[in-house]
Amino acid sequence: MSARPTVLTIGLLGLFSMVGCGDESDPAAADGTGGATSGPSSSGSQTSPLTATASTEAAGTSRGSTSTSPASSSSATAGSESSSTGDNLDPTTRGEWRSFASMPMPRQETAVVAAGGRLFVLGGFVGAQVVDLVEVYDPGADTWSTGTPLPVPMHHINAAAMGEQIYVTGFLQTLQFTPDGRTFVFDLDTETWSDGIPLPTGREVGASGVAVADDRLYVFGGLQASQAVAQAQYFDLSGDLGWVPIADLPSARDHMYGAAAGGEVFAVGGRGGSIGAHSTEVLRYDPDADAWLTVAPMPTSRGGMAGAVLGGWIFVAGGEGNAEVESGVFDVFEAYDPAADTWFTLEAMLTPRHGMGAATIDGRIYVPGGATDEGFGPTDISEVWVPSGS
């Protein structure tokens, strides 16, 4: 199933002189988790419009300014006596963390998607190397295999899965965090990558929020030339519109989690260009008004975390920018119920991590790899959250 992955290697001198997305005073802090996420997998055409040979860009720019609406800032501890809902909590908010087979190679700043009942971990950093490595986890066998390499080495990848395709649309390259707007589409049947329609010129970005809803592949925020951006756009997967710019986020943000839950798109947390500039803000996109609306904030401010959707709820794990511990990494695990606009604090992760992705398979949330120290510190640790009764 695999060809030998290529590795882009840059010496340690280059690593410590680079300009990254972290605090400029700390070269090791040029980091964060990729904005990559697995949008909810759904059935669709075997041929994606993103694989068209000619680029199609919708005319126009962002269609207007953003607006916000007040929302409750409620949160609770799941299962605790102080929880407003107590024993009536959704069962997906109770569970435990377990270990599963370690990744073959310690890796961070990856994209993680679920497709065809398997977990795909794309690209990222192996030490000071940017890789095109793809590793595939089979939950039934608890084993890893090497998949078809990415077309080029990349990190902080914008990725999503839909039907029988995995989409990579925008990413960062090299230790200088160079933005690249190319799109690649992986077909599960042929196990091959093909070129897709790139992000519009001037909107090349990585470390973005990504979500798939209503046959639209959304890419919002991210890093461009090591600066956070507020731009947002979607690709029409069912028609000929190509890339369509939409309202900007209220402020520039990268390393957030992009989620689609209940047919709606959310931008969760993230940061404004540096590790310490993280936020609790959560936004919901209103396609009718073309506006990002404020909803209940995440209990713990952070960026560089992993996220997944399960049972219509949004789950967010780990993250970076924790000033209370030496590692700078969070172990917190929190869940958002969009229907109630309420957050819940769940049992903490076994191993604090950042710079990883997450995906849901068969009702379980898998979180492979990442880093255990702020900045660079890749690990092969892999853990899964299992709801009670599964």
Short mmCIF file of the C-alpha atoms (twelve columns), coordinates in Angstrom:
data_MODEL
# 
_entry.id   MODEL 
# 
loop_
_atom_site.group_PDB 
_atom_site.id 
_atom_site.type_symbol 
_atom_site.label_atom_id 
_atom_site.label_alt_id 
_atom_site.label_comp_id 
_atom_site.label_asym_id 
_atom_site.label_seq_id 
_atom_site.Cartn_x 
_atom_site.Cartn_y 
_atom_site.Cartn_z 
_atom_site.pdbx_PDB_model_num 
ATOM 1   C CA . MET A 1   0.000   0.000  0.000   1 
ATOM 2   C CA . SER A 2   2.965   2.299  0.385   1 
ATOM 3   C CA . ALA A 3   5.802   3.987  -1.349  1 
ATOM 4   C CA . ARG A 4   8.754   5.184  0.659   1 
ATOM 5   C CA . PRO A 5   7.885   8.632  1.997   1 
ATOM 6   C CA . THR A 6   10.186  11.518 1.194   1 
ATOM 7   C CA . VAL A 7   11.430  13.787 3.928   1 
ATOM 8   C CA . LEU A 8   12.314  17.446 3.690   1 
ATOM 9   C CA . THR A 9   15.236  17.882 6.082   1 
ATOM 10  C CA . ILE A 10  16.524  21.199 7.406   1 
ATOM 11  C CA . GLY A 11  19.436  21.326 9.803   1 
ATOM 12  C CA . LEU A 12  19.044  22.334 13.440  1 
ATOM 13  C CA . LEU A 13  20.712  25.682 12.704  1 
ATOM 14  C CA . GLY A 14  17.857  26.424 10.330  1 
ATOM 15  C CA . LEU A 15  15.372  25.312 12.955  1 
ATOM 16  C CA . PHE A 16  16.614  27.798 15.525  1 
ATOM 17  C CA . SER A 17  16.848  30.708 13.067  1 
ATOM 18  C CA . MET A 18  13.437  30.261 11.520  1 
ATOM 19  C CA . VAL A 19  10.463  32.582 11.767  1 
ATOM 20  C CA . GLY A 20  7.527   30.452 12.825  1 
ATOM 21  C CA . CYS A 21  4.036   30.915 14.162  1 
ATOM 22  C CA . GLY A 22  5.101   30.948 17.800  1 
ATOM 23  C CA . ASP A 23  6.618   33.662 19.949  1 
ATOM 24  C CA . GLU A 24  9.536   35.184 18.050  1 
ATOM 25  C CA . SER A 25  11.559  35.357 21.253  1 
ATOM 26  C CA . ASP A 26  11.441  31.585 21.567  1 
ATOM 27  C CA . PRO A 27  12.497  29.689 18.424  1 
ATOM 28  C CA . ALA A 28  11.209  26.429 19.850  1 
ATOM 29  C CA . ALA A 29  7.748   27.953 20.134  1 
ATOM 30  C CA . ALA A 30  7.195   28.175 16.375  1 
ATOM 31  C CA . ASP A 31  4.417   25.663 16.514  1 
ATOM 32  C CA . GLY A 32  0.826   24.680 17.012  1 
ATOM 33  C CA . THR A 33  -1.628  22.127 15.872  1 
ATOM 34  C CA . GLY A 34  -2.762  22.047 12.306  1 
ATOM 35  C CA . GLY A 35  -6.166  23.430 11.614  1 
ATOM 36  C CA . ALA A 36  -6.816  20.163 10.013  1 
ATOM 37  C CA . THR A 37  -9.912  18.345 10.972  1 
ATOM 38  C CA . SER A 38  -12.090 15.601 9.722   1 
ATOM 39  C CA . GLY A 39  -15.412 17.058 8.787   1 
ATOM 40  C CA . PRO A 40  -18.302 14.680 9.225   1 
ATOM 41  C CA . SER A 41  -17.930 11.927 6.685   1 
ATOM 42  C CA . SER A 42  -20.914 11.554 4.413   1 
ATOM 43  C CA . SER A 43  -21.798 9.811  1.219   1 
ATOM 44  C CA . GLY A 44  -21.063 11.624 -2.000  1 
ATOM 45  C CA . SER A 45  -19.935 11.396 -5.563  1 
ATOM 46  C CA . GLN A 46  -16.871 9.335  -6.286  1 
ATOM 47  C CA . THR A 47  -15.534 12.171 -8.454  1 
ATOM 48  C CA . SER A 48  -14.954 15.440 -6.667  1 
ATOM 49  C CA . PRO A 49  -15.309 18.815 -8.425  1 
ATOM 50  C CA . LEU A 50  -12.097 19.795 -6.639  1 
ATOM 51  C CA . THR A 51  -10.211 17.497 -9.031  1 
ATOM 52  C CA . ALA A 52  -11.041 19.639 -12.056 1 
ATOM 53  C CA . THR A 53  -8.012  20.422 -14.188 1 
ATOM 54  C CA . ALA A 54  -8.609  24.169 -14.419 1 
ATOM 55  C CA . SER A 55  -8.886  26.524 -11.451 1 
ATOM 56  C CA . THR A 56  -12.317 28.077 -10.919 1 
ATOM 57  C CA . GLU A 57  -12.579 31.086 -8.622  1 
ATOM 58  C CA . ALA A 58  -15.783 32.825 -7.694  1 
ATOM 59  C CA . ALA A 59  -15.844 36.499 -8.468  1 
ATOM 60  C CA . GLY A 60  -15.849 39.047 -5.700  1 
ATOM 61  C CA . THR A 61  -14.353 39.380 -2.264  1 
ATOM 62  C CA . SER A 62  -15.677 39.000 1.237   1 
ATOM 63  C CA . ARG A 63  -19.327 39.869 1.052   1 
ATOM 64  C CA . GLY A 64  -19.627 41.994 4.133   1 
ATOM 65  C CA . SER A 65  -18.679 42.683 7.688   1 
ATOM 66  C CA . THR A 66  -19.263 40.285 10.504  1 
ATOM 67  C CA . SER A 67  -21.936 40.579 13.146  1 
ATOM 68  C CA . THR A 68  -22.312 39.024 16.525  1 
ATOM 69  C CA . SER A 69  -25.217 38.091 18.703  1 
ATOM 70  C CA . PRO A 70  -25.156 37.727 22.466  1 
ATOM 71  C CA . ALA A 71  -25.221 34.174 23.786  1 
ATOM 72  C CA . SER A 72  -25.080 32.503 27.127  1 
ATOM 73  C CA . SER A 73  -21.646 31.756 28.510  1 
ATOM 74  C CA . SER A 74  -22.669 28.612 30.287  1 
ATOM 75  C CA . SER A 75  -20.493 25.679 31.226  1 
ATOM 76  C CA . ALA A 76  -20.660 22.819 33.696  1 
ATOM 77  C CA . THR A 77  -18.737 19.812 34.900  1 
ATOM 78  C CA . ALA A 78  -20.180 16.675 33.395  1 
ATOM 79  C CA . GLY A 79  -21.571 14.316 35.975  1 
ATOM 80  C CA . SER A 80  -20.786 16.604 38.886  1 
ATOM 81  C CA . GLU A 81  -23.288 17.742 41.494  1 
ATOM 82  C CA . SER A 82  -22.830 21.311 40.281  1 
ATOM 83  C CA . SER A 83  -23.925 20.416 36.775  1 
ATOM 84  C CA . SER A 84  -27.221 22.056 35.912  1 
ATOM 85  C CA . THR A 85  -28.414 18.912 34.171  1 
ATOM 86  C CA . GLY A 86  -26.929 16.256 36.478  1 
ATOM 87  C CA . ASP A 87  -28.005 12.732 35.565  1 
ATOM 88  C CA . ASN A 88  -29.837 14.007 32.492  1 
ATOM 89  C CA . LEU A 89  -26.562 14.689 30.685  1 
ATOM 90  C CA . ASP A 90  -26.230 13.239 27.221  1 
ATOM 91  C CA . PRO A 91  -24.488 9.844  27.579  1 
ATOM 92  C CA . THR A 92  -21.729 10.914 25.182  1 
ATOM 93  C CA . THR A 93  -20.399 13.210 27.927  1 
ATOM 94  C CA . ARG A 94  -19.385 10.234 30.099  1 
ATOM 95  C CA . GLY A 95  -16.515 7.943  29.224  1 
ATOM 96  C CA . GLU A 96  -12.860 7.143  29.724  1 
ATOM 97  C CA . TRP A 97  -9.526  7.541  27.991  1 
ATOM 98  C CA . ARG A 98  -7.643  4.438  26.852  1 
ATOM 99  C CA . SER A 99  -4.364  3.878  25.052  1 
ATOM 100 C CA . PHE A 100 -4.215  2.292  21.619  1 
ATOM 101 C CA . ALA A 101 -1.280  1.184  19.431  1 
ATOM 102 C CA . SER A 102 1.430   3.836  19.378  1 
ATOM 103 C CA . MET A 103 2.149   5.574  16.087  1 
ATOM 104 C CA . PRO A 104 5.103   4.024  14.220  1 
ATOM 105 C CA . MET A 105 6.891   7.385  14.270  1 
ATOM 106 C CA . PRO A 106 6.570   10.280 16.769  1 
ATOM 107 C CA . ARG A 107 4.947   13.128 14.870  1 
ATOM 108 C CA . GLN A 108 3.252   16.504 15.428  1 
ATOM 109 C CA . GLU A 109 1.454   19.242 13.452  1 
ATOM 110 C CA . THR A 110 -0.361  16.562 11.456  1 
ATOM 111 C CA . ALA A 111 -3.802  16.360 9.936   1 
ATOM 112 C CA . VAL A 112 -6.042  13.547 11.176  1 
ATOM 113 C CA . VAL A 113 -9.127  12.340 9.305   1 
ATOM 114 C CA . ALA A 114 -11.361 9.281  9.407   1 
ATOM 115 C CA . ALA A 115 -12.342 7.645  6.119   1 
ATOM 116 C CA . GLY A 116 -13.473 4.157  5.212   1 
ATOM 117 C CA . GLY A 117 -13.453 3.096  8.863   1 
ATOM 118 C CA . ARG A 118 -9.746  3.908  9.195   1 
ATOM 119 C CA . LEU A 119 -7.732  6.716  10.746  1 
ATOM 120 C CA . PHE A 120 -5.365  8.654  8.442   1 
ATOM 121 C CA . VAL A 121 -2.524  10.759 9.887   1 
ATOM 122 C CA . LEU A 122 -1.062  13.106 7.271   1 
ATOM 123 C CA . GLY A 123 2.283   14.905 7.088   1 
ATOM 124 C CA . GLY A 124 3.650   16.972 9.954   1 
ATOM 125 C CA . PHE A 125 7.026   17.202 11.683  1 
ATOM 126 C CA . VAL A 126 9.309   14.342 12.650  1 
ATOM 127 C CA . GLY A 127 11.814  16.210 14.785  1 
ATOM 128 C CA . ALA A 128 13.201  18.964 12.529  1 
ATOM 129 C CA . GLN A 129 11.931  17.244 9.379   1 
ATOM 130 C CA . VAL A 130 8.817   18.049 7.391   1 
ATOM 131 C CA . VAL A 131 7.418   14.826 5.951   1 
ATOM 132 C CA . ASP A 132 4.990   13.580 3.323   1 
ATOM 133 C CA . LEU A 133 4.335   10.524 5.478   1 
ATOM 134 C CA . VAL A 134 0.836   9.045  5.678   1 
ATOM 135 C CA . GLU A 135 0.139   6.411  8.331   1 
ATOM 136 C CA . VAL A 136 -3.150  4.536  8.563   1 
ATOM 137 C CA . TYR A 137 -4.659  2.993  11.695  1 
ATOM 138 C CA . ASP A 138 -7.080  0.055  11.618  1 
ATOM 139 C CA . PRO A 139 -9.154  0.137  14.843  1 
ATOM 140 C CA . GLY A 140 -10.340 -3.455 14.407  1 
ATOM 141 C CA . ALA A 141 -6.819  -4.864 14.303  1 
ATOM 142 C CA . ASP A 142 -5.206  -2.138 16.468  1 
ATOM 143 C CA . THR A 143 -2.411  -1.865 13.897  1 
ATOM 144 C CA . TRP A 144 -0.740  0.830  11.818  1 
ATOM 145 C CA . SER A 145 0.363   0.678  8.171   1 
ATOM 146 C CA . THR A 146 2.040   3.122  5.808   1 
ATOM 147 C CA . GLY A 147 -0.240  4.725  3.245   1 
ATOM 148 C CA . THR A 148 0.343   6.486  -0.069  1 
ATOM 149 C CA . PRO A 149 2.629   9.470  0.647   1 
ATOM 150 C CA . LEU A 150 1.375   13.012 0.220   1 
ATOM 151 C CA . PRO A 151 2.403   14.671 -3.064  1 
ATOM 152 C CA . VAL A 152 4.795   16.976 -1.165  1 
ATOM 153 C CA . PRO A 153 6.045   17.306 2.427   1 
ATOM 154 C CA . MET A 154 3.726   19.537 4.462   1 
ATOM 155 C CA . HIS A 155 2.568   20.474 7.962   1 
ATOM 156 C CA . HIS A 156 -0.318  22.396 9.567   1 
ATOM 157 C CA . ILE A 157 -2.538  20.878 6.897   1 
ATOM 158 C CA . ASN A 158 -6.117  21.893 6.140   1 
ATOM 159 C CA . ALA A 159 -7.804  18.527 5.607   1 
ATOM 160 C CA . ALA A 160 -11.229 16.920 5.671   1 
ATOM 161 C CA . ALA A 161 -12.910 13.698 4.573   1 
ATOM 162 C CA . MET A 162 -16.162 13.308 2.682   1 
ATOM 163 C CA . GLY A 163 -17.441 10.110 1.151   1 
ATOM 164 C CA . GLU A 164 -14.597 8.213  -0.504  1 
ATOM 165 C CA . GLN A 165 -12.265 11.220 -0.699  1 
ATOM 166 C CA . ILE A 166 -9.806  12.940 1.592   1 
ATOM 167 C CA . TYR A 167 -9.234  16.609 0.796   1 
ATOM 168 C CA . VAL A 168 -6.052  18.552 1.506   1 
ATOM 169 C CA . THR A 169 -6.612  22.200 0.669   1 
ATOM 170 C CA . GLY A 170 -3.881  24.537 1.847   1 
ATOM 171 C CA . PHE A 171 -0.967  23.810 4.165   1 
ATOM 172 C CA . LEU A 172 2.410   25.097 5.338   1 
ATOM 173 C CA . GLN A 173 5.803   24.009 4.031   1 
ATOM 174 C CA . THR A 174 9.374   24.141 5.363   1 
ATOM 175 C CA . LEU A 175 10.468  25.358 8.769   1 
ATOM 176 C CA . GLN A 176 9.797   28.893 7.556   1 
ATOM 177 C CA . PHE A 177 6.066   28.017 7.569   1 
ATOM 178 C CA . THR A 178 5.619   28.966 3.910   1 
ATOM 179 C CA . PRO A 179 1.911   28.950 2.958   1 
ATOM 180 C CA . ASP A 180 0.820   26.860 -0.010  1 
ATOM 181 C CA . GLY A 181 -2.695  26.961 -1.433  1 
ATOM 182 C CA . ARG A 182 -2.611  23.808 -3.523  1 
ATOM 183 C CA . THR A 183 -5.363  21.223 -3.210  1 
ATOM 184 C CA . PHE A 184 -4.881  17.460 -3.368  1 
ATOM 185 C CA . VAL A 185 -7.608  14.824 -3.321  1 
ATOM 186 C CA . PHE A 186 -7.051  11.234 -2.173  1 
ATOM 187 C CA . ASP A 187 -9.320  8.495  -3.519  1 
ATOM 188 C CA . LEU A 188 -9.774  5.573  -1.150  1 
ATOM 189 C CA . ASP A 189 -10.579 3.132  -3.947  1 
ATOM 190 C CA . THR A 190 -7.465  3.765  -6.040  1 
ATOM 191 C CA . GLU A 191 -5.277  4.902  -3.115  1 
ATOM 192 C CA . THR A 192 -3.922  7.747  -5.238  1 
ATOM 193 C CA . TRP A 193 -3.597  11.518 -4.855  1 
ATOM 194 C CA . SER A 194 -4.706  13.889 -7.626  1 
ATOM 195 C CA . ASP A 195 -4.416  17.632 -8.111  1 
ATOM 196 C CA . GLY A 196 -7.419  19.744 -7.182  1 
ATOM 197 C CA . ILE A 197 -8.467  23.359 -7.534  1 
ATOM 198 C CA . PRO A 198 -6.203  25.488 -5.330  1 
ATOM 199 C CA . LEU A 199 -7.289  28.157 -2.906  1 
ATOM 200 C CA . PRO A 200 -7.750  31.540 -4.626  1 
ATOM 201 C CA . THR A 201 -4.575  33.514 -5.313  1 
ATOM 202 C CA . GLY A 202 -3.625  35.573 -2.290  1 
ATOM 203 C CA . ARG A 203 -5.553  33.255 0.047   1 
ATOM 204 C CA . GLU A 204 -2.925  30.532 0.409   1 
ATOM 205 C CA . VAL A 205 -3.070  29.471 4.051   1 
ATOM 206 C CA . GLY A 206 -2.380  26.663 6.531   1 
ATOM 207 C CA . ALA A 207 -3.281  26.018 10.191  1 
ATOM 208 C CA . SER A 208 -6.890  26.930 9.418   1 
ATOM 209 C CA . GLY A 209 -10.241 25.769 10.660  1 
ATOM 210 C CA . VAL A 210 -11.848 23.271 8.276   1 
ATOM 211 C CA . ALA A 211 -15.374 21.867 8.166   1 
ATOM 212 C CA . VAL A 212 -17.711 20.148 5.703   1 
ATOM 213 C CA . ALA A 213 -21.424 21.007 5.797   1 
ATOM 214 C CA . ASP A 214 -24.154 20.977 3.134   1 
ATOM 215 C CA . ASP A 215 -21.695 19.909 0.408   1 
ATOM 216 C CA . ARG A 216 -19.479 22.865 1.203   1 
ATOM 217 C CA . LEU A 217 -15.849 22.547 2.265   1 
ATOM 218 C CA . TYR A 218 -15.100 25.524 4.517   1 
ATOM 219 C CA . VAL A 219 -11.594 26.867 5.197   1 
ATOM 220 C CA . PHE A 220 -11.332 29.807 7.605   1 
ATOM 221 C CA . GLY A 221 -8.594  31.692 9.416   1 
ATOM 222 C CA . GLY A 222 -5.078  30.275 9.565   1 
ATOM 223 C CA . LEU A 223 -1.506  31.371 9.002   1 
ATOM 224 C CA . GLN A 224 -0.174  33.248 6.003   1 
ATOM 225 C CA . ALA A 225 3.438   34.472 5.976   1 
ATOM 226 C CA . SER A 226 3.545   33.632 9.722   1 
ATOM 227 C CA . GLN A 227 0.663   36.025 10.391  1 
ATOM 228 C CA . ALA A 228 -2.834  35.058 11.512  1 
ATOM 229 C CA . VAL A 229 -5.579  35.905 9.027   1 
ATOM 230 C CA . ALA A 230 -9.357  36.350 9.269   1 
ATOM 231 C CA . GLN A 231 -10.274 35.300 5.734   1 
ATOM 232 C CA . ALA A 232 -12.893 32.611 5.128   1 
ATOM 233 C CA . GLN A 233 -14.165 30.760 2.078   1 
ATOM 234 C CA . TYR A 234 -15.869 27.573 1.013   1 
ATOM 235 C CA . PHE A 235 -15.660 25.238 -1.970  1 
ATOM 236 C CA . ASP A 236 -18.933 24.077 -3.516  1 
ATOM 237 C CA . LEU A 237 -18.541 20.290 -3.684  1 
ATOM 238 C CA . SER A 238 -21.846 19.823 -5.500  1 
ATOM 239 C CA . GLY A 239 -21.693 22.496 -8.201  1 
ATOM 240 C CA . ASP A 240 -19.537 24.737 -10.360 1 
ATOM 241 C CA . LEU A 241 -19.091 27.747 -8.105  1 
ATOM 242 C CA . GLY A 242 -15.505 26.889 -7.175  1 
ATOM 243 C CA . TRP A 243 -14.120 28.792 -4.203  1 
ATOM 244 C CA . VAL A 244 -16.531 31.358 -2.759  1 
ATOM 245 C CA . PRO A 245 -15.223 34.023 -0.327  1 
ATOM 246 C CA . ILE A 246 -17.483 34.607 2.683   1 
ATOM 247 C CA . ALA A 247 -17.463 37.042 5.606   1 
ATOM 248 C CA . ASP A 248 -14.175 37.245 7.471   1 
ATOM 249 C CA . LEU A 249 -13.884 36.043 11.040  1 
ATOM 250 C CA . PRO A 250 -14.310 38.934 13.517  1 
ATOM 251 C CA . SER A 251 -10.561 38.831 14.147  1 
ATOM 252 C CA . ALA A 252 -7.501  37.110 12.719  1 
ATOM 253 C CA . ARG A 253 -7.068  33.635 14.164  1 
ATOM 254 C CA . ASP A 254 -5.071  30.451 13.589  1 
ATOM 255 C CA . HIS A 255 -4.730  27.031 15.242  1 
ATOM 256 C CA . MET A 256 -8.449  26.836 16.017  1 
ATOM 257 C CA . TYR A 257 -10.685 23.788 15.650  1 
ATOM 258 C CA . GLY A 258 -13.158 23.898 12.784  1 
ATOM 259 C CA . ALA A 259 -16.257 21.745 13.271  1 
ATOM 260 C CA . ALA A 260 -19.524 20.916 11.549  1 
ATOM 261 C CA . ALA A 261 -22.294 19.823 13.916  1 
ATOM 262 C CA . GLY A 262 -26.006 19.698 13.202  1 
ATOM 263 C CA . GLY A 263 -25.352 21.080 9.723   1 
ATOM 264 C CA . GLU A 264 -23.734 24.210 11.163  1 
ATOM 265 C CA . VAL A 265 -20.106 25.348 11.031  1 
ATOM 266 C CA . PHE A 266 -18.174 26.432 14.138  1 
ATOM 267 C CA . ALA A 267 -14.791 28.056 14.784  1 
ATOM 268 C CA . VAL A 268 -13.564 27.000 18.232  1 
ATOM 269 C CA . GLY A 269 -10.790 28.704 20.196  1 
ATOM 270 C CA . GLY A 270 -7.436  29.246 18.536  1 
ATOM 271 C CA . ARG A 271 -4.990  32.099 18.769  1 
ATOM 272 C CA . GLY A 272 -3.995  35.356 17.135  1 
ATOM 273 C CA . GLY A 273 -0.552  34.593 15.723  1 
ATOM 274 C CA . SER A 274 1.387   33.590 18.848  1 
ATOM 275 C CA . ILE A 275 1.150   30.768 21.377  1 
ATOM 276 C CA . GLY A 276 0.120   33.018 24.263  1 
ATOM 277 C CA . ALA A 277 -2.551  34.905 22.308  1 
ATOM 278 C CA . HIS A 278 -5.177  32.182 22.617  1 
ATOM 279 C CA . SER A 279 -8.907  32.625 23.042  1 
ATOM 280 C CA . THR A 280 -12.047 31.029 24.449  1 
ATOM 281 C CA . GLU A 281 -14.178 32.503 21.672  1 
ATOM 282 C CA . VAL A 282 -16.479 30.205 19.721  1 
ATOM 283 C CA . LEU A 283 -18.232 31.340 16.546  1 
ATOM 284 C CA . ARG A 284 -21.046 29.877 14.483  1 
ATOM 285 C CA . TYR A 285 -21.392 30.727 10.802  1 
ATOM 286 C CA . ASP A 286 -24.814 31.867 9.572   1 
ATOM 287 C CA . PRO A 287 -24.870 31.272 5.801   1 
ATOM 288 C CA . ASP A 288 -28.129 33.201 5.325   1 
ATOM 289 C CA . ALA A 289 -26.721 36.368 6.874   1 
ATOM 290 C CA . ASP A 290 -23.134 35.615 5.791   1 
ATOM 291 C CA . ALA A 291 -22.001 36.376 9.325   1 
ATOM 292 C CA . TRP A 292 -20.063 34.776 12.187  1 
ATOM 293 C CA . LEU A 293 -22.114 34.826 15.388  1 
ATOM 294 C CA . THR A 294 -20.732 34.505 18.911  1 
ATOM 295 C CA . VAL A 295 -21.924 31.515 20.970  1 
ATOM 296 C CA . ALA A 296 -20.963 30.231 24.435  1 
ATOM 297 C CA . PRO A 297 -17.167 30.404 24.920  1 
ATOM 298 C CA . MET A 298 -14.999 27.383 25.561  1 
ATOM 299 C CA . PRO A 299 -14.254 27.026 29.315  1 
ATOM 300 C CA . THR A 300 -10.471 26.807 28.779  1 
ATOM 301 C CA . SER A 301 -8.688  29.311 26.556  1 
ATOM 302 C CA . ARG A 302 -6.237  27.530 24.246  1 
ATOM 303 C CA . GLY A 303 -4.977  26.973 20.735  1 
ATOM 304 C CA . GLY A 304 -3.336  24.042 19.025  1 
ATOM 305 C CA . MET A 305 -5.885  21.529 20.277  1 
ATOM 306 C CA . ALA A 306 -7.562  18.528 18.648  1 
ATOM 307 C CA . GLY A 307 -11.280 18.263 18.082  1 
ATOM 308 C CA . ALA A 308 -13.935 15.862 16.856  1 
ATOM 309 C CA . VAL A 309 -17.717 15.654 16.556  1 
ATOM 310 C CA . LEU A 310 -19.666 12.797 18.154  1 
ATOM 311 C CA . GLY A 311 -23.428 12.514 18.584  1 
ATOM 312 C CA . GLY A 312 -23.922 16.081 17.406  1 
ATOM 313 C CA . TRP A 313 -21.607 17.385 20.158  1 
ATOM 314 C CA . ILE A 314 -18.225 19.081 19.644  1 
ATOM 315 C CA . PHE A 315 -15.324 17.653 21.698  1 
ATOM 316 C CA . VAL A 316 -12.005 19.491 22.146  1 
ATOM 317 C CA . ALA A 317 -8.872  17.910 23.658  1 
ATOM 318 C CA . GLY A 318 -5.499  19.235 24.776  1 
ATOM 319 C CA . GLY A 319 -3.859  22.362 23.412  1 
ATOM 320 C CA . GLU A 320 -0.961  24.709 23.911  1 
ATOM 321 C CA . GLY A 321 -0.289  27.914 25.837  1 
ATOM 322 C CA . ASN A 322 -0.775  26.659 29.404  1 
ATOM 323 C CA . ALA A 323 1.112   29.125 31.602  1 
ATOM 324 C CA . GLU A 324 0.433   27.081 34.752  1 
ATOM 325 C CA . VAL A 325 2.646   24.088 33.875  1 
ATOM 326 C CA . GLU A 326 6.261   23.805 32.741  1 
ATOM 327 C CA . SER A 327 5.375   21.896 29.571  1 
ATOM 328 C CA . GLY A 328 2.974   24.615 28.448  1 
ATOM 329 C CA . VAL A 329 0.501   21.927 27.343  1 
ATOM 330 C CA . PHE A 330 -3.117  21.305 28.386  1 
ATOM 331 C CA . ASP A 331 -4.733  17.973 29.304  1 
ATOM 332 C CA . VAL A 332 -8.265  19.411 29.411  1 
ATOM 333 C CA . PHE A 333 -11.127 17.738 27.560  1 
ATOM 334 C CA . GLU A 334 -14.328 19.694 27.023  1 
ATOM 335 C CA . ALA A 335 -17.560 19.167 25.112  1 
ATOM 336 C CA . TYR A 336 -20.071 21.578 23.585  1 
ATOM 337 C CA . ASP A 337 -23.757 20.890 23.071  1 
ATOM 338 C CA . PRO A 338 -24.827 23.228 20.223  1 
ATOM 339 C CA . ALA A 339 -28.527 22.707 20.907  1 
ATOM 340 C CA . ALA A 340 -28.198 23.953 24.496  1 
ATOM 341 C CA . ASP A 341 -25.276 26.320 23.750  1 
ATOM 342 C CA . THR A 342 -23.507 24.838 26.776  1 
ATOM 343 C CA . TRP A 343 -20.013 23.508 27.459  1 
ATOM 344 C CA . PHE A 344 -19.133 20.609 29.784  1 
ATOM 345 C CA . THR A 345 -15.776 19.727 31.367  1 
ATOM 346 C CA . LEU A 346 -14.957 16.025 31.007  1 
ATOM 347 C CA . GLU A 347 -12.276 13.688 32.341  1 
ATOM 348 C CA . ALA A 348 -8.814  14.968 31.405  1 
ATOM 349 C CA . MET A 349 -6.655  13.286 28.791  1 
ATOM 350 C CA . LEU A 350 -4.188  10.653 30.004  1 
ATOM 351 C CA . THR A 351 -1.320  12.534 28.355  1 
ATOM 352 C CA . PRO A 352 -1.334  16.332 27.849  1 
ATOM 353 C CA . ARG A 353 -0.637  17.072 24.185  1 
ATOM 354 C CA . HIS A 354 -0.926  19.658 21.428  1 
ATOM 355 C CA . GLY A 355 -0.139  19.714 17.726  1 
ATOM 356 C CA . MET A 356 -2.364  16.746 16.897  1 
ATOM 357 C CA . GLY A 357 -5.717  16.072 15.299  1 
ATOM 358 C CA . ALA A 358 -8.641  13.849 16.225  1 
ATOM 359 C CA . ALA A 359 -11.349 11.897 14.434  1 
ATOM 360 C CA . THR A 360 -14.392 9.805  15.301  1 
ATOM 361 C CA . ILE A 361 -14.765 6.157  14.266  1 
ATOM 362 C CA . ASP A 362 -17.583 3.898  15.495  1 
ATOM 363 C CA . GLY A 363 -18.537 6.246  18.312  1 
ATOM 364 C CA . ARG A 364 -15.000 6.684  19.682  1 
ATOM 365 C CA . ILE A 365 -12.686 9.698  19.457  1 
ATOM 366 C CA . TYR A 366 -9.124  8.853  18.416  1 
ATOM 367 C CA . VAL A 367 -6.267  11.269 19.183  1 
ATOM 368 C CA . PRO A 368 -2.898  10.042 17.804  1 
ATOM 369 C CA . GLY A 369 0.510   11.621 18.321  1 
ATOM 370 C CA . GLY A 370 1.153   15.324 18.802  1 
ATOM 371 C CA . ALA A 371 3.672   16.929 21.142  1 
ATOM 372 C CA . THR A 372 4.047   16.774 24.914  1 
ATOM 373 C CA . ASP A 373 5.983   20.057 25.227  1 
ATOM 374 C CA . GLU A 374 5.161   23.534 23.981  1 
ATOM 375 C CA . GLY A 375 6.859   24.073 20.633  1 
ATOM 376 C CA . PHE A 376 8.578   20.989 19.272  1 
ATOM 377 C CA . GLY A 377 8.404   17.698 21.160  1 
ATOM 378 C CA . PRO A 378 6.740   14.997 19.030  1 
ATOM 379 C CA . THR A 379 5.350   11.848 20.591  1 
ATOM 380 C CA . ASP A 380 3.999   8.530  19.336  1 
ATOM 381 C CA . ILE A 381 1.442   8.267  22.165  1 
ATOM 382 C CA . SER A 382 -2.056  7.491  20.922  1 
ATOM 383 C CA . GLU A 383 -5.213  7.614  23.029  1 
ATOM 384 C CA . VAL A 384 -8.912  7.103  22.396  1 
ATOM 385 C CA . TRP A 385 -11.903 8.416  24.320  1 
ATOM 386 C CA . VAL A 386 -14.574 5.764  24.763  1 
ATOM 387 C CA . PRO A 387 -18.067 6.841  25.891  1 
ATOM 388 C CA . SER A 388 -19.628 4.795  28.667  1 
ATOM 389 C CA . GLY A 389 -21.428 1.752  27.373  1 
ATOM 390 C CA . SER A 390 -19.387 1.443  24.169  1 
# 
